[in-house]
Amino acid sequence: MLNYGLIGCGMMGQEHIRNIALVDGVQVAAVFDPDAGMRNAAAALVPEAEISEDLAALVERPGLDALVIASPNHLHARQIAGIAEQRPLPLLVEKPLFTDQADAALIERFITDYPAPVWVAMEYRYMPPIARLVADAAVATGGVKMLTIREHRFPFLPKVGDWNRFNRNTGGTLVEKCCHFFDLMRLILADEPVRITASGSQAVNHLDESYGGRTPDIWDSAYVIVEFKRGARAMLELCMFADGSKFQEEICAVGPAGKIEVQVPGPKRFWPEGEPDPVARITVSPRMSGRRWIEDLPVDPQLLDAGDHNGATYFEHLRFAEVVRGRVRPEVSLRDGERAVAMGLAAQDSVETGQAVELGWPQ
């Protein structure tokens, strides 16, 4: 039995608890959260776990095999640094890996020096329809030249202390929400970005809210265009006031041989009552033959009930357990997590300056 310590048991932390419970041979043995309400919620889900309000004590707890970090975004870098000094266990770290360019050097040292495996939690890779597109895109398209990712969804949900209403805590919407999509762009295209141009704003959401006399500054809509080294282009379209959409994510890849696209419903708990449950769909459209085919991709209802990511968190944990057992390497590396954040920060900068941002990474 693998014993995990969970750091942060808010909405995403509780999703991790529910999905870990579905994985054979793994259990949450200890939980840390500074908020009493979140500790109580975790205790209701895993009554056998040790519940702590002291992070250092949790990290030192005997018998732990790995840690899962699901705390607010702006705490990740600091908590990783503390764990590295105290007890460098295998980690699964929620996205984003960090939120502030000032932490980039710390993360770079962590990438170089941390002695245990680290997996950055990019759940969108593991949604079954998106995983299918990733696997089939090169053949279906003859090599992807254009990639479009659209997310039309509900606004940011309430969080403890309202931390997700302000850019200083989240890194900005194009980091907090969209690092998933920048990660998918790099994965699908198997290439590195060289230039990012973006336009975004806070158009509708949270404008009538106030916290300690401050109005939220988190954006709710954006377009981002990313140019890649080998000539492909990718575009992100984000709208967070499109609650009524049947499909939350739609991804389309096109190349000289054809097009492949997937449509993914949003979280089950937001589906309208009385309507048939939406099912993810994949469509392949060859360029010349006209023999388009469409396939529904249903997900086990138990997995839909366990979280908001179309079953992805469960599949992620199946693989992470194999990393902890020493059988495989992490599929989503620290470098993947770092570059996804860097792309988000560049997109945020492009919106603020009105200029394209060049990315000068080693290729």
QUIHU-V505061 format. One line per field, one symbol per residue. phi: phi as a letter, one per 40 degrees, with the letter a starting at -180 (. if undefined). A space follows every 10 residues. Layout:
BEGIN
phi->???
END
This chain:
BEGIN
phi->.cbbbbbgbc dcccccdccc ccccgbacca bbaccccccc cccccbcccc bbbbcccccc dcgcbabbbb cddccdcccd cccdccaccd bbbccccabb dccccccccc dcbccbcbbc cbdcdbcdcc dccdcbcccc bghcbbbbbb bbaccdccbd gfcccbdccc ggdccdcbdd ccccdccccf abcbabbaba accbcgccca bggbcdbccb aabbbbbbdc hcbbbbbbbb bbdcccbcbb bbbbaccibb abbbccddcb cccgcdccbd abbbbccbcg ccbbbcbcbd dcccccabbf gccccccdcc dccccgcacd cbcdcdcccc cccccccdcc cccgbcbcbb ccc
END
